[in-house]
Amino acid sequence: MALEIRKIEPSVKELRKFVKFGVDLYKNNPYYVPPLILDDINTLRPEKNPAFDFCKAQSFMAYRDNRPVGRITGIINDSVNRRTGERTVRFSFADFIDDTEVSDALFNAVEEWGRQNGMNSIVGPMGFTDMDHEGMLIDGFEEIGTMATIYNYPYYPEHIERRGFVKDVDWVEFRIAIPDKVPDKYMRISEIVRKKYDLRIKKYTSRKKLKDEYGQALFNLINEAYDGLYGYSPLTERQIEYYIGMYLGILRLEDVSVIVDAGDKLVAVGISIPSFSRALQKSRGHLFPTGWWHLLKALRGKSDTVDLLLIAVKPEYQNKGVNALIFSDLLPGYIRNGYKWAESNPELEENSSVQLQWQYFDYRQHRRRRAYRKPL
């Protein structure tokens, strides 16, 4: 049976086949959470994704007897390469059947594309920026995923380790039990922090008002807070506008905490959202004809799980207890809305200061994911 690798053009028609392959591969898997197909298509379209201002990408699909059996995308982020002094190609959207001929052909295609563009190493799975999914699942295959993470079969790490890829960095994830009340120690710490630094919590009932007052500042804060993290790609003005439009309109505002100083300058933000995992499974990645209803129901209705999408704190306020102030604000809403669990989403394994915040709760580490690297 002949195996063929085809370059994928960034047209909606071609990219739809590319994205749907990833969804179809996990059709009967109870732990896989599909993306919104249109979102992934637009991520790979230069005219839609402003990351193409400083990135280039090439997608490939593997076919056997004209049937799709795998896919992969190579990404070169010139911004990160300039910052780090590296010449690294990223691999992303890597999915394939359990066949080493298929995975070898896909990775050979991306590695050769990287060499042709002057790269001397490959790392992944990594997206265009940190707003994209990253990290191959290596532990926790029987845990339902989240909308912000990659799910993959257990054979994936075996395939790429066989090719000489080694660990570059790991992320860990936690499932945290929501308590019946805010822990007393959290309340004491948050009150001390609030008074010491003259901070206050701002709450919103209008997404437009939040966007107008702090939309730009929120993403500027993310750039500040995340700048030193692994592989971080600073968001440009065009990207910030793009993500403001994409994300701020779907927030459940009681699950958002905005912390400001005496001059109303943004100091910290905590953004969480009711879990969309079951809704996305029911929709199979489609908004129409009924997918939008499942997503709207998840946003407005009751869920037993809340996803902690991000926490960002200005560098000069980090490790000073501001996280306790964020959670002392969010937890009463979590309790009121009937959340039983919170999903931390990925945290770098060496980021002990972030993981210490869970010590006041019942929690368990339930997933681990990895970025792999190898020289070309």
NORURLIN-V795342 format. One record per backbone hydrogen bond with DSSP energy under -0.5 kcal/mol. CO is the residue of the C=O (numbers start at 1). NH is the residue of the N-H. If there is no record, write none. Layout:
co: <CO;CO>
nh: <NH;NH>
This chain:
co: <2;4;4;6;7;8;9;11;12;13;14;15;16;17;18;19;19;20;21;22;23;24;26;28;31;32;35;36;37;38;39;40;41;42;44;45;45;48;49;50;51;51;54;54;56;58;59;60;61;62;62;63;64;67;69;70;71;72;73;74;75;75;76;76;77;78;79;80;81;81;87;87;89;90;91;91;92;93;95;97;99;99;100;101;102;103;104;105;106;107;108;109;110;111;112;113;114;114;115;120;121;122;123;124;125;129;136;139;140;146;153;154;155;156;157;158;160;160;161;166;169;170;171;172;173;173;174;174;175;176;177;183;184;185;186;187;188;189;190;191;192;193;194;194;200;202;206;207;208;209;210;210;211;214;215;216;217;218;219;220;221;222;223;224;226;229;232;236;237;238;239;240;241;242;243;243;244;247;248;251;252;253;255;257;257;258;259;259;260;261;265;267;268;269;270;270;271;271;273;276;277;278;279;280;280;283;285;287;290;290;291;292;293;294;295;296;297;304;304;305;306;306;307;307;310;312;314;314;315;317;317;321;321;322;323;324;325;326;327;329;330;330;331;332;333;334;335;340;341;342;342;343;347;348;350;351;351;352;354;355;356;357;358;361;362;364;364;367;368;368;369;370;370;371;371;372;373;374>
nh: <65;6;63;61;9;59;11;15;16;17;18;19;20;21;22;22;23;24;25;26;26;27;29;30;145;34;37;40;41;42;43;44;44;45;46;48;49;50;52;53;54;55;78;79;76;74;8;72;6;69;70;4;67;64;97;62;95;60;92;58;77;90;56;78;81;82;83;84;85;86;120;121;123;75;125;126;73;95;71;99;102;103;104;105;106;107;108;109;110;111;112;113;114;115;116;117;117;119;118;376;89;374;91;372;135;132;370;368;143;149;156;158;159;160;161;162;163;165;164;373;371;349;369;347;366;367;176;344;364;342;179;187;188;189;190;191;192;193;194;195;196;197;198;199;260;258;210;211;212;213;214;215;215;218;219;220;221;222;223;224;225;226;227;227;229;232;234;240;241;242;243;244;245;246;247;248;248;250;251;253;255;256;272;259;270;202;267;268;200;264;261;314;259;312;257;272;309;310;307;280;281;282;283;284;285;286;37;292;293;294;295;296;297;298;299;300;301;340;341;275;308;343;273;309;271;269;317;318;318;320;322;324;325;326;327;328;329;330;331;333;333;334;335;336;337;339;338;178;306;176;344;308;172;351;352;354;355;356;357;358;359;360;361;363;177;175;366;173;138;139;171;136;372;168;169;124;166;122>
